[in-house]
Each structure stands twice: as C-alpha cells, then as structure tokens.
Amino acid sequence: MAPADAADRGSGRSGFVAALGDVAVRPARVAARAWRDQLETAADDVLSAPEAARILDRAMAGPLPEQLARSLVRHHVAERVVRELAESGELEVLLEKALASPKSLELVDLLLASDAMQHVLERAIGGPEVRAAVASQSTSLMDPVVRGLRGAGEALDRRLSARASAASAGVASRGVALFVDALAIATVTFVVGAAVGLVASLAGGIRPDWLAGLLLGLGQLVVSLGYFTLFWSTAGQTPGMRLMGVRVQPARTGGRLTPWRALWRTVWLVLAIIPCFLGFLPALFDRRCRALPDYLARTVVVYDEPA
C-alpha cells in the first residue's frame, strides 16, 4: 500500500470519528440550552423564598461571619486583591474616579463643615502638643542667635573697659539694649500717634502744624518715661536689656528699683542721650561701668549670668 493512500484513509477515519462525536454531543448541548433558562428561574425562586432568607439570617447570626473574616485575614485576601489592582493599574483608576466624582467633593465639604471636624481642628491646632512643639522650635532657633549676640557684646565690653569687673555690663551691651528699646518706644509712639491722628481727623485735624509736632514730641517723651520706669521698677530690665542679658539694680543693696528711683534714672538717661551720648563716657573708665544716670540714681548695670 502506498503511503499516500494510507494518509488519505487515516484522515477520512479521523473526520468520521469527529462527525460521530459531534452527533453524540449535540443532543446534550440542545438539552443544556433548553434547561438553562429553567435552571436560572428555579435558582431565583429558591433564593427569593422566605426559607432561604431565614437560612441566610441564621448563618449570619452564627459564627460564620467571624470565621469568614478570620479566613480572609489568615489567607491575606485583601492584600492580594489590592496588590493585584495596583499592579494592573486599576487601583489608580478607581481612586481617580472616586476623587473626581462630585459626590466625593460634596462629602468632603460636609465633613469639613461638621462640628466634629471643627472640634478636631481646634484641638489639633490649639492643643498643648502643638504649642509645645512651636515653642520648642522657636526656642531652639533663637537660642544660638541670642547667645552669639550676648557673647559678642560681652567681648566688646571687655575690650572697651579692660579694668571693669566681671559682673558689670559695659557700654556695648548697654548700647545694643538701648537701641532695641528705642525701636520699641518708636513703635508704641507711632501706634499711639496714628490712633490720635485718626480720631483728630474726624474734627478736621490738629492745627496749627507746630502744635501737632509738639504733641507728638510730648507723647514720645511720656512713652519713654513710662516705658523705662515701668520695666525697671517691675522686672529690673527692659526687653532690650533682657535680650542682652543685663539688668539694672541699686548699687548697694541690689534687687529692684523703686518707681521713684526708676523715674529719676529715666530722666537722667534722657539728659545723658541729648548731648551726643556724652553722658555714657564715664562708663568707659569706671570700674563698675557706671554712666551719668547710674551716678545720679545710685544704680549699677550687671550681667544676669557673668561670663
């Protein structure tokens, strides 16, 4: 027998077998199509029956939900689903759709406007933890600056007054402190003057101009007297002196100045400044770095923590 005849005979046999298989399976397919709709209808009837609802309710009331949850956790089902969604890119798409939907924006607005969220924000922003953190950051930022400024002032004091005692503050530290206090006084005077000018403008302003200038000068003098007298008699140091780490005290007894002595020293401080700061020249040669106001008010300026 030729090889070609054998191949033709084999292909004919396989075609015949396939035809017989198709004839045998076709009735099953036809039956499946005929019964599929009936099976679906029967399944819907079973699931919608009250008995099925009662069985499901009993199952959910028993230990089945807890066992199912433990099984999901034990087999890391949620992690696998999230990982698969992330790898396929579906998770990013779902998140973008959820965030871009108007319903999500509406829910966020409702959440932010709720009393509970306002309480949480007030607690978070005004809580002691936040205040302590801000104070700690501010302190840690300013401490090196203040220490460096005080150290530079003390070093310059020692150069200008080599014979001065270690506890006495020299003219450099006192000069920087006075400059800071002058800025504070100028700020207070400007605010008070602006308020007075605003009120006076309702009545047409202050006339003549020399009267306005005189009132402004008197106001600055009053602010200066009150500024130094108040701080020296209560805290023993002005804000500028506190920045430089110096304080004023009675020369013999120490402690704080009485209000009258503080006022008396303030008057002589103003008079020492007027003639080009000549009233501070004695501090360059005195062992206790006393200037004209210190001699007349019997005070001395010392460091809080001598180097």
C-alpha positions as CSV (number, residue, x, y, z in Angstrom):
1,M,0.0,0.0,0.0
2,A,1.3,3.5,-0.9
3,P,2.0,6.0,1.8
4,A,-0.4,8.5,0.2
5,D,-3.3,6.0,0.3
6,A,-2.7,5.3,4.0
7,A,-2.7,9.0,4.8
8,D,-6.0,9.6,2.9
9,R,-7.5,6.7,4.6
10,G,-6.4,7.9,8.1
11,S,-7.7,11.4,7.5
12,G,-11.0,10.1,6.4
13,R,-11.3,7.9,9.5
14,S,-10.5,10.9,11.8
15,G,-13.1,13.0,10.1
16,F,-15.7,10.3,10.6
17,V,-14.9,10.0,14.3
18,A,-15.2,13.7,14.7
19,A,-18.6,13.6,13.0
20,L,-19.8,10.9,15.2
21,G,-18.6,12.8,18.3
22,D,-20.5,15.9,17.2
23,V,-23.6,13.9,16.6
24,A,-23.3,12.4,20.1
25,V,-22.7,15.8,21.9
26,R,-25.2,17.9,20.0
27,P,-28.3,16.5,21.9
28,A,-26.6,17.4,25.2
29,R,-25.9,20.9,24.0
30,V,-29.5,21.3,22.9
31,A,-30.7,20.0,26.3
32,A,-28.4,22.4,28.2
33,R,-29.8,25.3,26.2
34,A,-33.3,24.2,26.9
35,W,-32.8,23.7,30.6
36,R,-30.6,26.8,31.2
37,D,-33.5,29.2,31.4
38,Q,-35.4,26.9,33.6
39,L,-32.4,26.4,36.0
40,E,-31.9,30.1,36.3
41,T,-35.6,30.6,37.1
42,A,-35.5,27.9,39.6
43,A,-32.4,29.3,41.3
44,D,-34.1,32.8,41.5
45,D,-37.2,31.2,43.1
46,V,-35.0,29.4,45.7
47,L,-33.0,32.4,46.6
48,S,-36.1,34.7,46.9
49,A,-38.0,32.2,49.0
50,P,-38.5,33.1,52.7
51,E,-36.9,29.9,53.8
52,A,-33.7,30.9,52.0
53,A,-33.8,34.3,53.8
54,R,-34.2,32.6,57.2
55,I,-31.4,30.2,56.5
56,L,-29.1,33.1,55.5
57,D,-30.1,35.1,58.6
58,R,-29.3,32.1,60.9
59,A,-26.0,31.7,59.2
60,M,-25.1,35.3,59.6
61,A,-26.1,35.3,63.2
62,G,-23.9,32.3,63.9
63,P,-20.1,32.1,63.9
64,L,-19.9,32.0,60.1
65,P,-19.1,35.8,59.6
66,E,-16.3,35.7,62.1
67,Q,-14.8,32.5,60.6
68,L,-15.1,34.0,57.2
69,A,-13.3,37.2,58.3
70,R,-10.6,35.2,60.1
71,S,-10.1,33.2,56.9
72,L,-9.8,36.3,54.8
73,V,-7.2,37.7,57.1
74,R,-5.3,34.5,57.5
75,H,-5.0,34.0,53.8
76,H,-4.3,37.7,53.1
77,V,-7.1,38.0,50.6
78,A,-7.4,41.8,50.9
79,E,-3.7,42.3,50.4
80,R,-3.7,40.1,47.4
81,V,-6.6,41.9,45.8
82,V,-5.1,45.3,46.5
83,R,-1.7,44.2,45.1
84,E,-3.3,42.8,42.0
85,L,-5.3,46.0,41.5
86,A,-2.2,48.1,42.0
87,E,-0.1,46.0,39.6
88,S,-2.8,46.2,36.9
89,G,-3.3,49.9,37.3
90,E,-7.0,49.5,38.2
91,L,-6.5,50.8,41.8
92,E,-5.2,54.2,40.5
93,V,-8.1,54.5,38.0
94,L,-10.6,53.7,40.8
95,L,-9.1,56.3,43.1
96,E,-9.0,58.9,40.4
97,K,-12.7,58.3,39.6
98,A,-13.7,58.3,43.2
99,L,-11.8,61.6,43.9
100,A,-13.1,63.3,40.8
101,S,-16.7,62.5,41.4
102,P,-19.0,65.4,42.5
103,K,-20.3,63.2,45.3
104,S,-16.8,62.8,46.8
105,L,-16.3,66.6,46.8
106,E,-19.7,67.1,48.4
107,L,-18.9,64.5,51.1
108,V,-15.5,66.3,51.8
109,D,-17.3,69.7,52.1
110,L,-19.8,68.2,54.5
111,L,-17.0,66.6,56.6
112,L,-15.0,69.8,56.8
113,A,-18.1,71.8,57.8
114,S,-19.2,69.4,60.5
115,D,-18.9,70.3,64.2
116,A,-16.8,67.2,64.9
117,M,-14.2,68.2,62.3
118,Q,-14.1,71.8,63.7
119,H,-13.5,70.4,67.1
120,V,-10.7,68.1,65.8
121,L,-9.0,71.0,64.0
122,E,-9.2,73.3,67.1
123,R,-7.9,70.5,69.3
124,A,-5.1,69.8,66.8
125,I,-4.0,73.4,66.2
126,G,-4.5,74.8,69.7
127,G,-3.5,71.7,71.6
128,P,-0.7,71.7,74.1
129,E,1.4,69.4,72.0
130,V,1.4,71.8,69.0
131,R,2.1,74.8,71.2
132,A,4.9,73.0,72.9
133,A,6.4,72.0,69.5
134,V,6.2,75.5,68.2
135,A,7.7,76.9,71.4
136,S,10.5,74.3,71.2
137,Q,11.3,75.1,67.6
138,S,11.2,78.9,68.2
139,T,13.5,78.5,71.3
140,S,15.9,76.2,69.5
141,L,16.1,78.7,66.6
142,M,16.6,81.8,68.7
143,D,18.9,80.5,71.4
144,P,22.0,80.4,69.2
145,V,21.3,83.9,68.0
146,V,20.8,85.3,71.5
147,R,23.9,83.5,72.8
148,G,26.0,84.8,70.0
149,L,24.8,88.4,70.4
150,R,25.4,88.3,74.1
151,G,28.8,86.8,73.7
152,A,29.8,89.4,71.1
153,G,28.5,92.2,73.4
154,E,30.5,90.9,76.4
155,A,33.6,90.5,74.4
156,L,33.4,94.1,73.1
157,D,32.6,95.3,76.7
158,R,35.9,93.8,77.9
159,R,37.9,95.4,75.1
160,L,36.4,98.9,75.7
161,S,36.6,98.6,79.5
162,A,39.5,96.4,80.4
163,R,39.6,97.4,84.0
164,A,35.8,96.7,84.6
165,S,34.7,94.0,87.0
166,A,33.4,90.7,85.5
167,A,29.8,91.3,86.7
168,S,29.5,94.9,85.4
169,A,27.9,95.3,81.9
170,G,29.8,97.6,79.6
171,V,28.7,100.2,77.1
172,A,28.5,97.7,74.1
173,S,25.8,95.5,75.7
174,R,24.0,98.5,77.1
175,G,24.1,100.3,73.8
176,V,22.5,97.4,71.9
177,A,19.9,97.1,74.6
178,L,19.1,100.8,74.4
179,F,18.8,100.6,70.6
180,V,16.3,97.7,70.9
181,D,14.3,99.7,73.5
182,A,14.4,102.8,71.2
183,L,12.8,100.7,68.4
184,A,10.1,99.5,70.8
185,I,9.4,103.1,72.0
186,A,9.2,104.4,68.4
187,T,6.8,101.6,67.5
188,V,4.5,102.4,70.5
189,T,4.7,106.1,69.8
190,F,3.8,105.6,66.1
191,V,0.8,103.4,67.0
192,V,-0.5,105.9,69.6
193,G,0.1,108.9,67.3
194,A,-1.7,107.2,64.4
195,A,-4.7,106.5,66.7
196,V,-4.8,110.1,67.9
197,G,-4.4,111.4,64.4
198,L,-7.2,109.2,63.1
199,V,-9.5,110.5,65.9
200,A,-8.4,114.1,65.3
201,S,-9.1,113.8,61.6
202,L,-12.8,113.4,62.3
203,A,-12.7,117.0,63.6
204,G,-10.6,118.4,60.8
205,G,-7.1,117.5,62.2
206,I,-4.8,119.2,64.6
207,R,-4.0,122.9,63.7
208,P,-1.5,124.5,63.5
209,D,1.2,122.1,62.5
210,W,3.6,123.2,65.2
211,L,1.0,122.1,67.8
212,A,0.9,118.6,66.2
213,G,4.6,118.3,66.3
214,L,4.7,119.5,69.9
215,L,2.1,117.0,70.9
216,L,3.9,114.2,69.1
217,G,7.2,115.1,70.9
218,L,5.5,115.2,74.3
219,G,3.8,111.9,73.6
220,Q,7.1,110.3,72.8
221,L,8.6,111.7,76.0
222,V,5.8,110.4,78.1
223,V,6.0,107.0,76.4
224,S,9.8,106.9,77.1
225,L,9.4,107.8,80.7
226,G,6.6,105.3,81.3
227,Y,8.5,102.5,79.4
228,F,11.7,102.6,81.3
229,T,10.1,103.4,84.7
230,L,7.7,100.5,84.3
231,F,10.2,97.9,83.3
232,W,13.0,98.9,85.7
233,S,10.7,99.0,88.7
234,T,8.9,95.7,88.0
235,A,11.2,93.4,86.1
236,G,14.5,95.1,86.7
237,Q,15.3,95.1,82.9
238,T,13.7,96.3,79.7
239,P,13.1,94.0,76.8
240,G,16.3,95.2,75.2
241,M,18.3,94.5,78.4
242,R,16.7,91.1,78.6
243,L,17.8,90.3,75.1
244,M,21.4,91.3,76.1
245,G,21.2,89.5,79.4
246,V,21.8,92.6,81.6
247,R,19.7,94.3,84.4
248,V,19.8,97.4,86.5
249,Q,19.7,97.4,90.3
250,P,20.6,99.6,93.2
251,A,24.4,99.9,93.6
252,R,24.5,99.0,97.3
253,T,21.5,96.7,98.1
254,G,20.8,95.0,94.8
255,G,17.3,93.9,93.9
256,R,14.8,96.1,92.0
257,L,14.5,99.9,91.8
258,T,11.6,101.7,93.4
259,P,9.3,103.5,91.0
260,W,10.7,106.9,92.1
261,R,14.3,105.9,91.6
262,A,13.4,104.3,88.2
263,L,11.8,107.5,87.2
264,W,14.7,109.6,88.4
265,R,17.2,107.4,86.4
266,T,15.0,107.6,83.3
267,V,15.1,111.4,83.4
268,W,18.9,111.4,83.6
269,L,19.1,108.8,80.9
270,V,17.2,111.2,78.6
271,L,19.6,114.0,79.6
272,A,22.6,111.8,79.0
273,I,21.5,111.0,75.5
274,I,20.8,114.5,74.4
275,P,24.4,115.8,74.2
276,C,25.5,113.1,71.6
277,F,25.6,110.3,74.3
278,L,28.3,112.1,76.2
279,G,26.7,111.1,79.5
280,F,27.9,107.5,78.8
281,L,31.6,108.3,78.6
282,P,32.3,107.7,82.3
283,A,31.3,104.1,81.8
284,L,34.5,103.5,79.7
285,F,36.7,104.4,82.7
286,D,34.7,103.4,85.8
287,R,35.4,100.0,87.3
288,R,31.7,99.3,87.6
289,C,30.9,100.8,84.2
290,R,28.7,103.4,85.7
291,A,27.4,106.2,83.4
292,L,25.9,109.5,84.4
293,P,22.4,108.1,85.2
294,D,24.0,105.5,87.4
295,Y,26.0,108.0,89.4
296,L,23.0,110.3,90.0
297,A,20.5,107.4,90.7
298,R,23.0,105.3,92.6
299,T,22.5,102.3,90.4
300,V,24.6,99.8,88.5
301,V,24.0,97.6,85.4
302,V,25.2,94.0,85.7
303,Y,25.0,90.8,83.7
304,D,22.4,88.2,84.6
305,E,25.0,85.4,84.2
306,P,28.5,86.8,84.2
307,A,30.9,85.1,81.8
